[in-house]
Amino acid sequence: MHNLYTLRGAKVRNAVKWARYIDDATRRFPDMEVVFASHHWPVWGNARALEYLRAQRDAYRYVHDQTLRLANEGYTPREIAEQLDLPSTLRTRFANRGYYGTVRHNAKAVYQAYFGWYDGNPANLDPLPPEDAAKKYVEALGGAAEVRRRGRAALEAGDYRWAATLLNHLVFAEPSDEEAKELLAKAYDQLGYQAEPGRGATST
């Protein structure tokens, strides 16, 4: 699966057009014998090539349509990304797996393309910048030592996403806290190990 939005930063790619262009290729070249695609090795044989392209087409269209359906029901980008998955007919195909792009990231990209960065929650309309918010979070949680303790406990419990959230606040609030940095790095390592794409955690 490719990225509809690249994490390095770029304009969101149009999922509907992507699906349509793939469909157009299958109709223009129904007798194709090989497909050469970026980030993937060639697919050989007419039946396999057409099956590969149609599954890719359907994956992008599904993410697009289901993201809009859930957005119209009032879900935010993070909520959509958390619950959306490809149906078994698509997710079991090797080329549709999230080894490069992910369903979570692509769902957020579709949302962004249509609705922008604002998720409809007034608290997110004008939030504090990370450093200022982090200092207040750390203070509210009982200080650096307490946040460090909670972060370590979350790590030991295998709750790596929460550990990363806590420790990220602590590192922003106390950038010289080497222990916090080490713990945060461990949380990132574990998120990376659990992630299907080779470049990092899907929860970012």
N, C-alpha and C positions, 0 to 999 in steps of 0.2 A: 504494500500500500504506500502510495506517495503522499507527500504533504500537500494539503490545500493551503496551509500557511507554514512557512519555514521558520524554525525557531531562531534562525540568524536574523530574521526580520525581512519582510517583503510584503508586497501587496497580496491580499488573499486571492487565490485562484478560484475560478468559477466552477463549482462542482457540476452544475447542470451542463455547461458547455463541454466539460471534460467527458462526461458520460455520453453526450451527443456525438462528439468527435470520434470516440471509440466505436460507437454504434455505426457511424458513417463509414468508418474503415471496414467494418465487417460486411457492410452492404456493397461498398465499392469493390472490394477484393474478396468475394466469397470463396475463391479458389486458392487463397493464400496457402503457402506451404511452410513459411517460417515467419516468426515475429521477432524483431530485434527491438528491445525496449531499454530505456535507461534504468540503472540500478537493478538490473535483472539479466540473467543469461537468456539466450534465444530459446524460443518454444518452437519445436519442430512438428510437422505433420498438420494437415488441414483441420482435422477434427479437434486436435488438441489446441491449435492456435485459435480457432474460433471460440472454443470453450473458455480458454484463458481470457480472451478479450471481453467476452460477454459477462464473465464473472467480475472482471474489473469494472466494466460499465455499470453493472448492477450495484456493486459495492459503493461507488461514489454517489450514485443516484439515491441509494437507500439512506446513506448518511445525510445527504442533503434534505430529502423529504422528511425523514423522521426528526431531524433537528428542527425544521420549521413547524412540524406538527406539535412537538413538545414546547417550542417557544410560544406558539399560539395558545397553548394551555397554561402559559404563565411561568414556565420553568426558566431559570437563569442559565447562563452558559455552563457554569460549574455543575449545576444539577443535571443538565442534559448530558454532559460528558460522563458523569458518574453512572448514569443508568443506561446509556445507549450502547448497544452491541449489535454486531451483524447477526442475522439469522444463521442457523446452523448450515443451511445450504450454501452460504457464502463464507462464513468464518473458518470453515474447515479446509478451504482451498489454500494451498501454500502461498500463492502470490497475493492473497488478500490479507495475510497475517500482518501484524504490526511490527515487522522487523525494521521498517524505515519510518514511515509515517504511522500514526495511530488513529483509531476511531475517536478517542478522546480529544486529541488535538484537532482533528478535522471537524468534529462537531462544533468546537469553539470557533473554528475558522468560519464555518457556515454562518453561525450566529453573528459573528463580527461583520461579515460581508453584508448582511441585511440590516442589522440593528446597531452596529457600532460597539464601542467599549462599555457603554453604560448598561447595567443589568437590571435596572428598574428599582433597585434598593436605594432609598435616599441616603443611607449611611455610606454608600459608595460613590455618591455624587461629588463630594469634596472631602475625601479622606485626608488624614494627616500623612505627611511623607514618611517613608519607612523608619528613619532614625528617630523622629519625634514620637511616632506611634509606638515603636519598640520600647523606648524609655518608659512610657506610660504603662504599657503592658507589663513590663518587668516590675515596676513599682506596684501595680495592682495585684500582681501574683505573689508579692511578699519579698521582692528583692532578688538580686542575682543568684545568691546561693540557693534559694528555693526553686527558681526556674531551672537552674542547673540540675538540682536534685530530681525535679519532675522530668526533665529531659532525659536524664540517665535512666530513670525508672521506665519511661516510655520505650527507650531503646531496649532495655532488658526484657520488656514485655513483648517485644516485636511489633510495637505500634510505631512504625518508622515514619509515617507521614506526620503524625502528631509530634513525634520527637523533633522532626525537622522544623515544624512550625514553631514550637517552643524555642528551640535553640537558635533559630534564625532571628527571632526577636532579641534574644540575649546577645548575639554577636553584633547586631545593629546597635543595641544599647550600650554594649561594652566591647568595642572592637579590639581592645587589648587583652581580652579574656582568652588566653590560649587553651584552657581546658574546654571552654565552650566551643571553640573552633574545632578542637579535636573530636568532641562528641558530635558536632554537626556533620563533620566529614564522615564519621562512622554511619550516621543516619543516611547520608547521601549514598554511601557505598552500598548499604543494604537496599535502598530504593533502586539503585542501579542494577543490583543482582536480580531483583524481582521483575525488572522491566523487560519486556520483549524486544523493543527496539534497541539496537546496539549503542545508541548515542546517549542514553540516559533514561531517567525515570519518567513514566507516563503521567505522573501527578503534577509535574511542573507546569 
